[in-house]
Amino acid sequence: MLMELLTTAEEPGIDWQACGDITNDMWFVLANASPAERQALADAAAERLRELLRWSAEQGHSPRTLVTRVQREFLQSLADGSAWHEFDRAEAEEA
């Protein structure tokens, strides 16, 4: 997921500040997502999280050892819908 990469970007090798700017712009677009689009994103994030946190007996290692706290929290917030709370609360306050 592009948002996952941008959200968890770190120096060196990738400009985390530029990634943050791009991600902020993406969130404002995603804030207008329909319930079906949000659900599709939640499903994709949940699947990605399952893939990253699985144990791999076949290869003798698991990708879970490489998952950062920020990466896990980001994917979890998309999967459980809490990523949208800030946007939904702002809309309710404006109404």
Steps between C-alpha positions, in 0.01 A plus 500: 500500500635837401354670806670244723837577341448875519369491857787290631780664297823567682833657415742413345393409154161664491397853586256444786396867501394486134325170569311664786387782274375254238323291763324804645369588155384141448308499830298803397396320182430177689289687756233522229508127428168319490422232758570234234839656420589519868403136543716399203796684652432339838491156339828564317667625819376201700632260236837679492520484879420127498768444239761697693423342837484137388753239599679333215607147590589427139771762478604493864432868558208733527450844348366604842854558623531791255166669578541826687264628766400792274428264210289271716304787655436660161368179344295419809338846497395450138379147567290590806379834362654718768706681233180676397398626846679833467330575167158380610520703822594814303199452269267456797631818663448698178136387468 
